[in-house]
Amino acid sequence: MSDGRRKLSPEEIQRFEEHGVAIGDVLAEARLFTTVSGILFGFLLTASIAYTSQLPGVIQRILLLLALVCTASATLMFILPPLYHHLRFPMDQKQRAQFFWRSHKFLVWGIVPLYAGVYFSVFLALYSLIGAYAVILATGILIVPFIAYELRKVGDPKELG
């Protein structure tokens, strides 16, 4: 069932309120993600305008195109929570709960193309330096955050007891 038709129960609405998350917190997260993806997109757009004719191969052009599409998609996903907030302002308690739910989905789905855009950008930068070995190094670099995330609870006193 889509979230547009999903009815929030009073208990679900209460849970959002109990977590102490304010609309400003969600908008601040969206602002951070928008800034990161926007800066990367701007850099890639500048590179595509200024240096596309100097990119010698098809692979570099494809990597640049993929990076541009991914970062543009991420940037657009990250501006959806503030846009949604302004279109629905002012909001009652139920609409605030819907805002939290939908904004969370927008931000999570935006992380996917942002991560892909960073990957393609790193791959493009490394490809011009080391050639085909760039895929191995770029993949290795971007796997590190996943490993760190999985190891986050190792040695945590809360997890031992």
N, C-alpha and C positions, 0 to 999 in steps of 0.2 A: 504494500500500500504506500502510495507516495505521501510525503510529509505535508503536501497541500491539503489532503483530505483527512489526515490523521487528527483525531480528537485527543487532546491532552486531558488526562484525568486530573482532578484536583490534587491527587497525591504527587503526580509528576510536576505539576506547577509548583507545589510546595517544596519539592526537592531542589528545583532550580533556585528558589529563594534561600533555602538552607545552606547552599554551597557558598553563599556570600559573593557570588560573581556579579559584578555590575556591568551594565551596558558599556560603560567607559573602558572596562578591562578588555572586553571583546573588541571594541573599536581600536584600542591601542595595539592589540595583537595584529589586527588587520592592517593598521598603519605600518607596523614594522615589516610585515611580509610584503606589503605593497612597495615600500621603500627599497627593500633588497631586490625584488624582482624588477622594479622599475629602473633602478640603476644598472642592473645587468642588461636589461632590454635596451636602454639608451646607449650603453657601450656597444652592444652588438649592432644596433641600428646604425650608429656612427661608423663602425667598422665596415658594415655592408655597403654603405654609401661611398665611403672614401676608398676602400681597398678591394672591392669586388673584382675590378678589372685586373688587379695584381695577383689575385688568387690563381695559382697556376693550374690546379687540377679540379676535376669534377668533385672529388671527395671533399675538398675543403669547402666548396660552394654548397654542397649538400649538408655538411655539418653546420655551416653558418645558417642555412635556411632552417634546419631542424631546431637549432638553438633559438633563433628568432621566433619561430612559431610557438615553441614551448614557453619561452619567457613572456611572450605577449599573452598567451592563454592564462598563465599563472597570474600575471598582473590584473587581468580582467576578472579572474575568480576572486582575487583578494580585495577588489573594490566593491564586490557585491554586498558584504555586510554593511558598510556605511550607506550605500545606496538604498538598501532595503530599510535601514533605520530611518532614513530621511523620507522615504515614501510612505512609511507606516506611522510616522510621528504625529501626535503623541500616541503612546501605546498603553493599553491596560495590562493587567497581570498576565492574562492568557497570551496576549500578543508579545509580551516580553519573553515568555517561555518559548514561544515559537521562534522569536528572534534568536535566542540562544541556540536552539536546536538547528535552525537553518544556517546560522553563521558558522557553527562548528562544522557542518557539512561543507560549506563553501571553502573554509580554510583548509580542511583536510584534503579535499579534492584539488585545491590549488597547489598544495605541497608537491603533488605528483608531477605536474608539468614543470614546476620550479626546479625540482631535483633533476629532471631530465634535461632541462635547459642548462643547468650548471654542468651536468655530465658532458653534454655536447660541446659546451664552451671550453671545458678543460681538454676534452679530446681534440678539438680544433687547435687549441694553442700548442698542445704537445705534438700533434701530428706534423706541424710545420717544423718542429725541432728534431723529432726522432722517428718519424715515419709511422709504419704500421704497428710498431711496438707501443704506440700511444694508447691503443685500446686496452692493453694490459695495465699500463700505469694509471690511466684514467679510471678504470674499473677498480683498481686497488685503492686509489685515493678515495673514491666515493663509497667503498664498502666499510671504511673505517668508522663512520658514524653509526652504521648498523651494528657493528661489533661492540662499540662503546655502549650503545643502547641495550644490547643484550647482556652486557657485563655490568650494568648499573647496579644490580642487587648483590653482586658477589662481595662478600665480606660485610654486608650491611647488618648491623646488630639487630635490626627489626626482623630480618629474615632468618636469623639463627635460632630464635626462641620461639 
